[in-house]
Amino acid sequence: MTGPQLLPGSVVPPLRRDFPLTRMVAYAGATWDWHRLHYDPAYTAARGLPAPVVDGQVFGALLAEQLQRWLGPQCTLRTLRFRFAHPVFAGESVLCTGRVTEVDGALVTVEQRVEVVGENGRTAVAPAGATFTLAAPPDNTRTRPGP
């Protein structure tokens, strides 16, 4: 099998995402989640929040994307878990990090977390993690049938 060698302690390449309000509005439209908490600054300000709140589903997608960008189409997620620690607001950026914690045959376990980047840095999602398996890459060495 080609690709990264997966051993306990292997670092998952980080994934960074920015959340401008325009991206949040596009996400609300794509998911049909039009709760004003996710796109309306006046609504959130009236509730004492500094800005609209990033939808929680986004973090599951980011954690899955982080692993699939690293390992490619051979990566099959088996489980994904995450717990919210603090909200992320429009205008903030996050960094997903992770590390392999266990390799049990074909099943690989990783621990992940999401941190807000910058001066207001804080843990947004933790604990988090996943299990996955890797399929063998396609065999591109097949011989052509004889004449």
trRosetta pair geometry for C-beta under 8 A, 3 or more apart (Angstrom, degrees):
i j d omega theta_ij theta_ji phi_ij phi_ji
1 134 6.8 95 -171 119 146 126
1 136 5.6 -113 -97 -121 95 70
1 137 6.7 132 -145 0 67 89
2 137 5.8 -23 41 3 97 145
3 71 6.5 55 -174 -144 139 69
3 72 7.1 -124 -113 24 128 122
3 74 7.0 -120 -49 53 159 143
3 134 7.1 -153 73 -163 154 147
3 137 7.2 155 -30 -47 112 121
4 10 6.8 124 153 -172 122 142
4 70 7.1 -31 3 165 146 96
4 71 7.0 -89 29 -99 112 76
5 10 7.1 -165 96 -94 66 139
6 10 5.7 -111 -139 25 47 159
6 100 5.7 165 -167 -110 83 160
6 103 5.6 139 123 -95 99 131
6 108 5.3 -48 166 -113 147 140
6 134 7.5 171 -11 -13 147 141
7 10 5.2 116 54 -38 64 106
7 100 6.5 125 85 89 30 142
7 103 6.5 -69 -123 -7 34 142
8 100 5.6 -134 -115 115 32 94
8 101 6.0 21 -135 -173 91 22
8 102 6.1 21 -91 -87 106 31
8 103 6.3 -128 -44 0 76 91
9 99 6.5 -24 -146 -176 26 111
9 100 6.5 -28 37 68 26 89
10 99 6.9 155 79 -159 43 63
10 100 4.2 27 50 17 93 125
11 97 8.0 -40 -163 -169 93 89
11 98 7.4 132 -167 88 53 55
11 99 5.6 -32 -108 -103 53 78
11 100 8.0 -96 -50 5 16 81
12 66 6.2 63 153 149 127 110
12 67 6.7 -47 -144 -93 133 66
12 70 5.7 -81 -155 -66 80 164
12 97 6.9 139 71 -178 97 44
12 98 3.4 3 37 75 137 103
12 99 6.4 -124 2 -65 88 27
12 100 7.2 129 -48 -40 88 71
12 110 6.0 58 -47 -155 135 143
12 112 7.0 -34 50 -98 153 96
13 66 7.6 -165 80 -169 69 83
13 69 7.3 -99 76 104 118 106
13 70 5.3 167 29 -98 101 103
14 66 7.6 -43 -161 -140 28 118
14 95 5.5 -4 -175 -174 124 98
14 96 6.3 156 -159 77 65 56
14 97 5.1 -21 -104 -93 95 73
15 62 6.3 179 105 -176 132 90
15 65 6.4 141 -161 103 165 98
15 66 4.1 -128 -3 -100 136 91
15 69 6.5 121 -92 39 121 146
15 95 7.3 154 78 -157 43 51
15 96 4.3 -5 57 51 94 112
16 93 6.3 15 -176 173 98 113
16 94 7.0 176 -147 89 56 46
16 95 5.0 -19 -98 -101 81 75
16 96 7.6 -158 -72 18 34 72
16 117 6.9 25 -139 -39 110 149
17 62 6.0 -103 -3 -116 144 127
17 93 6.7 180 93 -154 41 71
17 94 5.6 -4 58 55 86 88
17 96 7.8 34 1 -13 101 103
18 23 7.4 131 102 2 74 155
18 92 7.9 -167 -150 111 57 32
18 93 4.6 -32 -102 -100 66 96
19 23 5.8 -125 -145 73 49 127
19 24 6.1 56 -177 -55 94 102
19 54 5.3 -59 -142 -87 159 122
19 88 6.5 104 17 140 159 114
19 89 7.7 164 95 107 131 31
19 90 5.9 -121 128 -126 99 42
19 91 6.9 -34 89 18 81 19
19 92 5.7 3 48 64 112 64
19 93 6.8 179 10 -89 77 41
19 94 7.4 40 -19 -5 114 97
20 23 5.2 99 59 3 73 99
20 24 7.5 -142 100 -3 41 88
20 90 7.0 35 -176 -170 26 85
20 91 6.6 49 -115 -90 49 47
21 24 5.4 -57 -151 37 40 114
21 25 6.4 41 152 -21 71 102
21 39 6.9 108 -168 -145 89 66
21 41 7.4 -33 -116 -50 145 107
21 51 7.6 -115 -80 -177 105 115
21 52 6.5 99 -122 36 93 128
21 90 4.4 39 -81 -164 78 136
21 91 7.0 3 -38 -48 84 77
22 25 5.8 -51 -148 34 33 110
22 26 6.5 34 153 -18 64 105
23 26 5.6 -55 -150 38 33 112
23 27 6.3 35 151 -21 66 105
24 27 5.6 -50 -146 35 33 113
24 28 6.4 38 152 -22 64 102
24 38 5.8 -158 174 166 110 83
24 39 5.5 180 121 -93 105 78
24 52 5.9 148 132 106 159 134
24 54 6.5 -115 -106 -108 114 64
24 55 7.5 148 -148 -8 89 92
24 90 5.6 -80 -4 -99 151 101
25 28 5.6 -49 -149 32 33 114
25 29 6.6 32 152 -17 63 104
25 39 4.9 96 -92 -134 74 127
26 29 5.8 -56 -153 37 32 111
26 30 6.3 30 152 -19 67 108
27 30 5.7 -55 -143 37 32 110
27 31 6.1 6 164 2 67 113
27 33 7.8 -25 130 53 80 110
27 38 7.6 -104 87 164 107 129
27 55 6.4 -154 128 22 130 129
27 58 6.7 -3 -160 -84 155 115
28 31 6.5 -72 -142 50 23 93
28 32 7.9 50 166 -128 55 3
28 33 5.4 -106 -140 78 66 74
28 34 5.7 95 171 -97 112 50
28 35 7.8 -137 -133 40 116 58
28 38 5.3 153 -82 106 117 126
28 39 5.2 -60 -17 -41 157 133
28 55 7.3 155 -82 -41 73 135
29 32 7.5 22 -169 -74 28 42
31 55 7.2 -176 58 126 157 172
31 57 7.1 147 -134 70 160 150
33 38 6.5 39 119 27 105 159
33 55 6.1 86 100 -114 151 146
33 57 7.9 164 -26 18 162 134
34 39 7.7 -51 -150 25 57 132
35 38 5.6 79 77 4 83 103
36 39 6.6 -93 -148 56 43 76
36 40 4.0 -24 -168 20 92 134
36 43 4.0 106 142 -27 123 179
36 44 7.8 -159 135 -42 85 74
37 40 7.6 -15 -46 40 13 91
37 43 6.8 -108 -77 119 40 124
37 44 6.4 98 -141 -83 53 95
37 47 8.0 -28 -110 40 88 157
37 52 6.5 127 153 -148 40 77
37 53 5.3 -21 157 36 96 108
38 52 5.4 68 -180 179 20 115
38 53 6.2 -67 -95 70 57 67
38 54 7.3 64 -136 -135 88 17
38 55 5.2 16 -117 -59 136 91
39 52 5.3 65 -73 -129 12 160
40 43 3.7 53 100 12 119 118
40 44 6.5 152 89 -12 67 84
40 52 6.3 114 40 -85 36 115
41 44 6.0 -60 -143 42 32 104
41 45 6.0 35 159 -23 68 109
41 51 6.1 -32 -116 -138 88 63
41 52 6.2 -79 -75 -31 56 91
41 90 7.4 -88 -82 51 92 147
42 45 5.8 -53 -142 36 28 112
42 46 6.5 32 157 -21 62 106
43 46 6.0 -58 -155 32 26 111
43 47 6.9 8 152 -4 60 111
43 52 7.8 49 67 -93 101 87
44 47 5.7 -68 -154 46 37 105
44 49 4.0 -71 177 73 96 117
44 50 7.5 -29 134 67 119 25
44 51 6.1 38 98 155 150 14
44 52 5.2 -159 -27 -81 147 47
44 53 6.9 162 -115 -20 134 81
45 48 7.7 64 -174 -60 33 14
45 49 6.9 -97 -76 64 29 65
45 50 7.9 33 -96 -140 70 18
49 52 7.7 84 116 -89 131 19
49 53 6.7 -61 -174 -49 153 99
49 87 7.8 -42 -142 94 120 157
49 89 7.2 177 168 -109 102 121
50 89 5.6 3 79 -144 100 170
51 89 4.0 103 65 175 106 116
51 90 4.2 -125 153 47 123 92
51 91 5.8 -85 -159 16 176 113
52 89 6.7 131 75 -157 41 72
52 90 4.5 50 56 -25 90 122
53 87 4.9 -57 -135 -166 111 129
53 88 7.1 105 -160 69 65 49
53 89 6.1 -48 -100 -101 49 62
53 90 7.9 -72 -49 -23 14 78
54 58 5.5 -77 165 42 105 147
54 59 7.8 100 121 -45 119 91
54 87 7.3 156 37 -176 79 77
54 88 4.3 -15 24 85 128 102
54 89 7.0 -133 -16 -84 85 11
54 90 7.3 153 -59 -64 76 52
54 92 7.7 -97 -28 59 126 107
55 58 5.2 110 76 -19 80 102
56 59 6.1 -46 -169 18 52 110
56 60 7.8 48 144 -10 70 96
56 84 6.2 -60 -125 -70 116 132
57 60 5.8 -52 -163 33 50 110
57 61 6.5 46 145 -16 74 106
58 61 5.6 -62 -156 40 36 112
58 62 6.2 35 150 -22 71 106
59 62 5.5 -48 -142 35 36 112
59 63 6.4 36 158 -19 65 103
59 82 5.9 -145 125 122 116 158
59 84 7.5 145 32 -90 162 84
59 114 5.7 -103 -141 -12 110 163
59 124 7.1 -155 -104 124 135 113
59 125 4.9 152 -170 -65 144 154
59 128 7.7 -110 155 -108 113 149
60 63 5.9 -55 -147 36 30 109
60 64 6.4 26 155 -13 64 108
60 80 6.0 98 -153 134 93 135
60 82 6.2 -159 -85 27 72 131
61 64 5.9 -59 -148 41 30 109
61 65 6.0 32 154 -22 66 110
62 65 5.5 -54 -142 38 31 113
62 66 6.3 41 155 -29 64 100
62 94 7.3 25 179 93 169 130
62 96 5.4 -178 145 -53 109 143
62 114 6.8 73 96 -100 137 130
63 66 5.7 -44 -150 24 30 116
63 67 7.2 23 154 -10 59 102
63 80 6.2 138 101 -157 124 115
63 82 6.1 -174 -24 -58 159 138
63 96 6.1 -169 -93 -146 57 138
63 98 7.9 109 -147 -63 83 134
63 112 5.3 132 -138 105 107 158
63 114 7.3 -90 -68 -53 95 111
63 125 7.6 -111 -57 117 122 149
63 128 5.8 -122 -109 163 148 132
63 130 6.5 157 148 -38 111 122
64 67 6.2 -62 -159 38 34 105
64 68 6.2 20 154 -10 70 113
64 77 5.8 -44 -130 -58 99 157
64 80 6.0 -32 -71 -101 96 151
64 130 7.3 128 -94 -92 62 154
65 68 5.8 -64 -139 45 32 104
65 69 5.9 35 162 -23 69 106
66 69 6.2 -54 -146 33 22 109
66 70 6.6 20 154 -17 57 111
66 96 4.6 -118 -71 111 146 138
66 98 6.4 125 131 0 138 132
66 112 6.9 132 76 -133 150 140
67 70 5.7 -62 -153 37 32 113
67 71 6.0 -13 167 15 70 115
67 75 5.8 -172 141 168 96 152
67 77 6.8 109 84 -82 144 101
67 98 7.5 -29 -73 63 85 166
67 110 6.9 177 -96 35 118 155
67 130 6.1 -80 -43 68 156 151
67 132 6.2 157 168 -26 145 157
68 71 6.4 -70 -127 56 29 85
68 72 7.0 90 -176 -95 61 3
68 73 7.7 44 -162 -83 97 37
68 75 5.3 -158 -107 73 62 131
68 77 7.7 -59 -58 -39 101 106
70 75 7.6 72 75 -53 80 156
71 74 6.3 -103 152 69 94 86
71 75 3.7 94 95 -56 126 126
71 132 7.4 151 54 119 164 149
71 134 6.3 -114 -176 -103 130 109
72 75 6.3 129 66 -3 44 98
74 134 4.9 39 134 -163 108 78
74 135 4.5 -137 -153 54 81 78
74 136 7.3 -139 -140 77 128 7
74 137 5.8 -65 -71 -80 139 65
75 132 5.3 5 -168 169 87 143
75 133 7.9 153 -150 80 45 38
75 134 6.0 -25 -92 -100 56 75
76 132 6.0 157 78 -161 45 85
76 133 5.2 -14 59 60 102 85
76 134 7.6 175 17 -89 79 25
76 135 6.6 69 -17 -28 114 99
77 80 5.8 5 179 -48 132 106
77 130 5.8 -57 -140 -170 100 129
77 131 7.6 108 -163 80 59 49
77 132 5.0 -48 -103 -97 43 100
78 107 6.9 -40 19 -131 158 98
78 130 7.7 130 50 174 67 82
78 131 4.6 -47 64 98 111 96
78 132 5.7 175 3 -100 85 35
78 133 6.3 69 -42 -10 119 90
79 130 6.1 175 89 -152 62 57
79 131 4.6 37 38 32 97 99
80 129 7.9 -164 -145 102 46 37
80 130 4.7 -7 -102 -104 67 99
81 127 7.6 11 114 111 105 91
81 128 6.5 -173 99 -144 62 50
81 129 5.9 -1 57 57 93 70
81 130 7.3 174 19 -80 66 51
82 112 7.5 -46 -95 81 106 107
82 114 7.8 35 -155 -1 135 115
82 125 5.0 0 -177 -177 119 119
82 126 7.9 -42 -153 -82 80 22
82 127 7.5 -144 -133 108 48 48
82 128 3.7 14 -110 -114 88 102
82 129 7.7 155 -77 12 69 42
83 125 6.9 146 74 -160 41 68
83 126 6.9 -33 66 101 89 22
83 127 5.8 40 27 49 112 60
83 128 6.9 -149 22 -67 62 72
84 87 7.5 24 -177 -77 123 52
84 124 7.2 -43 -148 164 70 63
84 125 6.0 -43 -107 -104 46 73
85 122 7.5 -152 110 145 114 96
85 123 4.6 -7 84 112 157 97
85 124 6.0 156 54 167 94 12
85 125 6.2 -170 8 -90 93 17
85 126 5.5 3 -36 42 136 77
86 116 7.4 -71 90 -15 120 126
86 122 5.0 -18 54 122 158 129
86 123 6.4 112 14 84 109 57
86 124 5.4 -87 66 -112 80 50
87 124 7.4 -13 152 -139 9 92
88 92 5.3 -137 -169 78 85 135
88 94 5.9 -33 -122 -60 150 122
88 114 7.9 -61 -52 135 138 124
88 116 5.9 177 -113 -90 93 108
88 124 4.9 15 -55 -130 106 141
89 92 5.3 88 62 -8 67 120
92 116 5.4 -31 177 -149 131 109
92 117 7.4 150 178 48 80 71
92 118 7.0 -134 -143 31 80 133
92 120 7.1 -84 -114 76 118 122
93 116 7.2 115 77 -161 48 61
93 117 4.3 -34 90 46 101 119
93 118 6.6 104 44 -22 98 113
94 114 5.1 8 179 -178 128 101
94 115 6.5 153 -156 78 73 38
94 116 5.7 -48 -99 -100 74 47
94 117 6.4 -178 -108 -9 17 90
94 124 5.9 -57 -120 22 125 151
95 114 7.2 159 77 -153 39 55
95 115 5.2 -19 59 62 91 91
95 117 5.3 90 -21 -64 105 107
96 112 6.2 0 -174 -175 93 115
96 113 7.4 173 -147 88 54 38
96 114 5.2 -23 -95 -99 72 79
97 112 6.7 164 87 -152 44 66
97 113 5.8 -11 58 58 89 82
97 114 8.0 165 18 -89 68 33
97 115 7.1 11 3 4 112 109
98 110 4.9 34 174 168 123 121
98 111 6.3 173 -148 88 75 45
98 112 3.8 -26 -91 -98 107 80
98 113 7.4 162 -79 15 63 59
98 129 7.6 134 -135 -115 110 69
99 110 6.5 163 81 -154 30 81
99 111 5.8 -10 58 57 82 90
100 103 6.7 16 171 -51 125 94
100 108 6.2 -51 -136 -173 109 106
100 109 7.2 107 -161 79 63 51
100 110 5.4 -51 -98 -97 47 81
101 109 5.1 -57 64 105 94 100
101 110 6.4 139 5 -125 86 25
101 111 5.1 64 -37 -15 130 100
101 129 7.5 -24 11 -140 131 141
102 108 7.3 166 90 -156 59 43
102 109 4.1 18 52 42 98 118
103 107 7.6 159 -157 87 44 51
103 108 5.4 -8 -108 -109 74 77
103 109 7.7 -145 -67 23 36 73
104 107 4.9 -17 69 67 91 100
104 108 7.9 179 27 -81 64 32
104 109 7.5 35 4 -12 103 105
106 133 4.8 27 147 -137 102 106
106 134 7.1 -143 -164 41 84 66
107 131 5.7 -1 -172 -176 99 115
107 132 7.7 150 -151 76 56 25
107 133 5.9 -43 -94 -79 53 87
108 131 6.7 157 79 -155 46 61
108 132 5.5 -25 61 64 97 75
108 133 7.1 148 12 -94 85 35
108 134 7.2 35 -3 -18 129 98
109 129 6.7 27 -179 165 82 126
109 130 7.6 -178 -147 94 50 41
109 131 5.1 -25 -96 -98 70 84
110 129 5.5 -173 96 -153 58 86
110 130 5.5 3 53 54 98 79
110 131 7.7 171 17 -87 69 36
110 132 7.6 -1 3 13 109 104
111 127 7.0 -58 -153 -161 98 98
111 128 7.3 111 -171 80 56 54
111 129 4.5 -42 -112 -90 43 121
112 125 8.0 -2 116 110 92 110
112 128 4.4 -59 80 101 88 103
112 129 5.3 157 14 -91 80 49
112 130 6.8 22 -5 -1 126 91
113 123 6.3 -49 -178 -143 121 103
113 125 6.3 173 -159 91 53 71
113 126 4.1 8 -124 -84 106 110
113 127 7.3 -65 -87 -134 90 39
113 128 5.7 149 -90 34 42 107
114 123 7.5 105 79 -166 55 61
114 124 4.6 -57 105 68 101 105
114 125 3.8 40 34 38 111 106
114 126 7.2 -161 33 -43 61 79
114 128 6.9 40 -10 8 88 156
115 121 6.2 16 168 -164 104 96
115 122 7.2 -177 -155 90 71 25
115 123 5.7 -46 -104 -104 74 51
115 124 6.5 159 -119 7 17 88
116 120 6.2 -44 123 104 133 83
116 121 5.3 -177 88 -132 79 44
116 122 5.1 15 34 45 117 68
116 123 7.8 -125 7 -62 81 6
116 124 5.4 105 -42 -46 87 111
117 121 6.3 -6 -144 -98 16 96
118 121 5.8 169 64 -55 44 81
123 126 4.9 -52 -178 18 127 124
125 128 5.2 36 141 -44 103 137
136 139 7.8 14 131 -51 116 84
139 142 6.1 94 118 -45 101 85
